[in-house]
Amino acid sequence: MQGRTLDIGASGMSLNFDHKLEVNHLGHVSFELFLDGKAQILTCRSKVSYCIFSGDHFKIGFQFMNLDVAILNAITKFLR
């Protein structure tokens, strides 16, 4: 499924989706970050922490689980 990123932090991210996902649903979230002028695609094991209907879409929060050190470093660098 594709969604639109709303917010990202070191422990998770929020996305807009056309479909509902159940809280505690486990899966992987892949997203692209631009670091040092280059696009990097990151994939994180994640759990749905909330799903809120908002107008014509769902705001879904994902909590990252067992982040790899390289991915955590990339997200931290992006957030600076």
Summary of the structure (lengths in Angstrom):
residues: 80
radius of gyration: 12.6
end to end distance: 28.4
largest distance: 36.9
contacts: 197
relative contact order: 0.28
helix: 14%
strand: 59%
